[in-house]
Amino acid sequence: MHRSFPWSIPIGLIFLWATPAPAKDIALTFDSPPAKIEKAPARAVSLSFTPKPTQASPTPVIQVVRHALETLFQGNSNSLVARAVGSAEGTRTPDGGYTAAYYGHVDPGNHKWNLGSFSYQHGAKSPAAADTKQLKRLYKQALALRQQASQHQVTLSLAEELNGIDLANQAPLAALDRGYIDWLAIARQQSMGEADRIVWARTRAFLDPDSGRWNAPGLGNTLNSIRWDQARRQQAVQQAIEMHGGR
């Protein structure tokens, strides 16, 4: 886990062009065309779009999918959550392998003993036991993130959700109380690709809403240093998703 040394920059460097607006679900229909078009009287043309009984509907090109949360946590240390967050923590490789840090390492910030995929430092008998404890905690935090997303009428993509979970593992306050989902909803109103809006939202989640200053001492407390770390973690999470088959 990352820890910090304080100095800050004013929030004036951060621009905010719009307040979050509810994202709207996109309803798409993919009815198959009929085998032939029946002729109708000259003054009107009637078309039928009922698919033939024996013909399957075509696969949609665009899908908006909310993954079942249970599937992301299934497999304990072998779960997608463990692989993605572990990849960002440096305790796992993107393909699910284990690094030396998985078996224990000293936290560079607070010098506590970290164990397992999530750099768990609250006492566990083994890396696997540490993973079990942290997965239970992260599951509850993932539910909270989904609730916040629901309030914004936002359906999180797999990458957006896993990055929120990773941020909750790294800095629960930033993920849950300082607006990762709020910032993500704002980013969706801008001309940003998925990776850019994730990094943008993750970075701004480290702003203290009371002081308007950065509160990430272990990350350097500057826009550039915080953004660099969040971009690194986003890329690590994405690599794990791709190695997992993008499911």
C-alpha positions in Angstrom: 0.0 0.0 0.0 1.1 3.5 -0.7 1.7 6.0 2.2 2.7 9.6 2.0 4.8 12.9 2.9 2.8 16.1 2.9 2.8 19.1 0.7 0.0 20.2 -1.4 -1.1 22.3 -4.4 -4.2 24.3 -4.7 -7.2 23.0 -6.3 -7.1 25.9 -8.7 -5.1 23.8 -11.0 -8.0 21.5 -11.5 -10.6 22.5 -14.0 -14.2 21.5 -13.7 -16.4 22.3 -16.7 -19.7 20.6 -15.8 -21.6 19.2 -13.0 -22.4 15.5 -13.3 -25.5 14.7 -15.3 -27.2 11.4 -15.2 -26.0 9.0 -17.8 -28.8 7.4 -19.8 -29.0 3.7 -20.6 -28.9 3.0 -24.3 -31.6 0.6 -25.5 -30.8 -1.1 -28.7 -32.9 -3.5 -30.8 -31.5 -6.1 -33.1 -34.5 -7.7 -34.8 -33.6 -9.7 -37.9 -35.1 -8.8 -41.3 -37.6 -11.1 -42.8 -36.9 -13.5 -45.6 -38.7 -11.3 -48.0 -40.7 -8.1 -48.2 -44.4 -8.4 -49.1 -45.7 -6.0 -51.6 -48.4 -3.6 -50.4 -50.8 -1.2 -52.2 -49.1 1.6 -54.2 -50.0 4.3 -51.7 -48.4 2.6 -48.7 -45.5 0.3 -48.0 -45.7 -2.1 -45.1 -42.6 -3.8 -43.8 -42.4 -6.7 -41.3 -39.4 -7.1 -39.1 -40.4 -10.3 -37.3 -37.4 -12.7 -37.2 -37.8 -16.1 -38.8 -38.5 -18.7 -36.1 -35.5 -20.8 -37.0 -33.0 -17.9 -37.3 -31.2 -16.6 -34.2 -31.0 -12.9 -33.7 -27.6 -11.3 -34.6 -25.1 -10.6 -31.8 -25.3 -7.0 -30.7 -22.2 -4.9 -31.7 -22.6 -2.7 -28.6 -23.3 -4.1 -25.2 -23.6 -2.4 -21.8 -22.8 -5.1 -19.3 -22.9 -5.0 -15.5 -20.9 -7.9 -14.3 -22.2 -9.9 -11.4 -20.1 -8.8 -8.5 -19.7 -12.3 -7.2 -18.0 -13.4 -10.4 -15.3 -10.7 -9.9 -14.5 -12.1 -6.4 -14.9 -15.8 -7.3 -11.7 -17.8 -6.7 -10.3 -16.0 -3.7 -6.6 -15.5 -4.4 -7.2 -16.5 -8.0 -10.1 -14.1 -8.5 -10.0 -11.3 -11.0 -10.1 -8.8 -8.2 -7.0 -10.3 -6.5 -5.2 -10.5 -9.8 -6.0 -6.9 -10.8 -5.3 -5.3 -7.5 -2.3 -7.5 -6.9 -0.9 -6.4 -10.3 -1.3 -2.8 -9.2 0.3 -3.6 -5.8 3.2 -5.4 -7.3 2.4 -8.6 -5.4 1.0 -10.4 -8.5 1.8 -10.5 -12.2 -0.9 -9.6 -14.7 -1.4 -13.2 -15.6 -2.1 -14.2 -12.0 1.4 -15.3 -11.0 2.9 -14.4 -7.6 5.9 -12.1 -6.9 8.1 -12.3 -3.9 6.2 -9.3 -2.4 3.1 -11.6 -2.1 4.7 -13.6 0.6 5.5 -10.6 2.7 7.2 -7.2 2.5 7.6 -4.1 4.5 5.4 -1.2 3.6 7.6 1.7 2.4 5.3 4.3 3.9 4.4 3.1 7.4 7.0 0.2 7.7 4.3 -2.3 8.6 4.4 -5.9 7.4 2.3 -6.4 4.3 1.1 -9.9 3.2 -0.8 -11.3 0.3 -2.2 -9.9 -3.0 -3.6 -6.8 -1.4 -0.5 -5.9 0.8 -2.7 -6.6 3.8 -1.2 -5.3 7.0 -3.7 -6.0 9.8 -2.6 -9.4 10.8 -3.0 -12.7 9.0 -1.4 -16.2 9.4 -0.6 -16.6 5.7 -0.9 -14.7 2.3 -4.0 -16.7 1.5 -5.6 -15.9 4.8 -4.7 -12.2 4.2 -6.4 -12.4 0.8 -9.6 -13.9 2.3 -9.9 -11.1 4.9 -9.3 -8.3 2.4 -11.6 -9.7 -0.2 -14.5 -9.6 2.3 -13.7 -6.0 3.0 -13.4 -5.0 -0.6 -16.6 -6.8 -1.5 -18.5 -4.5 0.9 -16.6 -1.5 -0.5 -17.5 -2.6 -4.1 -21.2 -2.6 -3.1 -20.8 0.9 -1.8 -19.2 2.0 -5.1 -22.1 0.4 -7.0 -24.6 2.2 -4.9 -22.9 5.6 -5.6 -22.8 4.7 -9.3 -26.6 3.9 -9.2 -27.3 7.3 -7.7 -25.5 8.9 -10.7 -27.4 6.5 -13.0 -24.0 5.2 -14.3 -23.4 1.6 -15.3 -19.8 1.0 -14.5 -17.6 -0.8 -17.1 -15.4 -3.6 -15.9 -12.3 -1.4 -16.0 -14.1 1.4 -14.1 -15.3 -0.9 -11.4 -12.0 -2.7 -10.9 -10.1 0.6 -10.7 -12.6 1.8 -8.1 -12.0 -1.4 -6.1 -8.2 -1.0 -6.5 -8.5 2.6 -5.3 -10.5 1.4 -2.3 -7.6 -1.0 -1.5 -5.0 1.7 -1.9 -6.9 4.6 -0.3 -10.4 3.8 1.0 -11.1 7.5 1.8 -10.3 8.6 -1.8 -12.4 5.8 -3.3 -15.5 6.0 -1.1 -15.6 9.5 0.5 -13.8 11.8 -1.8 -15.6 11.2 -5.0 -14.1 8.6 -7.4 -17.6 7.9 -8.7 -18.5 11.6 -8.6 -15.4 12.5 -10.6 -16.0 9.6 -13.0 -19.6 10.8 -13.7 -18.1 14.3 -14.5 -15.5 12.7 -16.8 -18.2 10.9 -18.7 -19.5 14.3 -19.8 -16.1 15.2 -21.3 -14.4 14.0 -24.5 -12.3 11.4 -22.8 -11.6 7.8 -23.5 -12.1 5.2 -20.8 -8.5 5.0 -19.6 -8.2 8.8 -19.5 -11.4 9.3 -17.5 -10.4 6.5 -15.0 -7.0 8.1 -14.4 -8.6 11.6 -14.2 -11.2 10.4 -11.6 -8.7 8.4 -9.6 -6.3 11.4 -9.4 -9.0 13.9 -8.4 -10.3 11.6 -5.7 -7.2 12.6 -3.7 -8.4 16.2 -3.4 -9.5 17.1 0.1 -13.0 18.6 -0.3 -12.6 20.7 2.8 -9.3 22.3 2.1 -9.3 22.0 -1.7 -5.7 20.7 -1.5 -4.1 17.4 -2.3 -4.0 14.8 0.5 -1.7 12.1 -0.7 1.6 12.6 1.1 2.9 9.2 0.2 2.4 10.0 -3.5 4.2 13.3 -3.3 1.1 15.6 -3.0 1.5 17.1 -6.5 -0.8 16.7 -9.5 2.0 15.1 -11.6 3.2 12.7 -9.0 -0.4 11.5 -8.0 -1.4 11.2 -11.6 1.7 9.2 -12.5 0.9 6.7 -9.7 -2.8 6.4 -10.7 -1.9 6.0 -14.4 0.6 3.2 -13.4 -2.1 1.4 -11.4 -4.7 1.8 -14.1 -2.4 0.2 -16.6 -1.6 -2.6 -14.3 -5.3 -3.3 -13.7 -5.9 -3.2 -17.5 -3.2 -5.7 -18.1 -4.7 -8.1 -15.6 -8.1 -7.7 -17.3 -6.6 -8.5 -20.6 -4.7 -11.5 -19.3 -7.9 -12.8 -17.7 -9.6 -12.7 -21.1 -11.3 -9.4 -20.6 -14.2 -11.1 -18.8 
